[in-house]
């Protein structure tokens, strides 16, 4: 999958240079950016300047030769472009080689609000050891590079969201996931972590 992304990035830049009067950006989004180990497809948004050109979309798909490529084409001001929020949160510009959120001064984080009430005391203790670590062993919070906002709220980076969901599901923990955009200047662990 990594080689396909590298190939896609190089091709997108060349394609964009050839058609930059029509295309504003080519954006990667979806499960591949959330850290999913084996995504079923690669999601791309071709953002057109004024009007969608289905011929260019078709040309892009044919020339990339990536079988599991899913393409959505929109214009920036298209009223039916309801995925704007998701693209701002998780999109990665293959042209500028950086996240869309960082272009606007934000960092994408997944906020997990979880509840351990359904666990008995033994399993609750095991869960907290698995999450926080014990003695010399590190917990999942370290692997996720999570920021602990409170006893039941964790903040994880975009590329760790799928892993965090798998962890909570594995333990049978009820949780709410809230996609969050945090100003980059405030997204440092020492600024956001729980005050003891």
Secondary structure, DSSP 8 states (H G I E B T S, - for coil): -HHHHHHHHHHHHHHHHHSTTTEEEEEEESGGGGT-TT-S-EEEEEEESSS--HHHHHHHHHHH--TTEEEEEEETT-TT-TTHHHHHHH-EETTTTEEHHHHTTEEEEEEEEEE-TTS-HHHHHHHHHHHHEETTEE-HHHHHT-EEEETTEEEEEGGGHHHHHHHHHHTT-EEEEEEEEEEGGG--HHHHS---
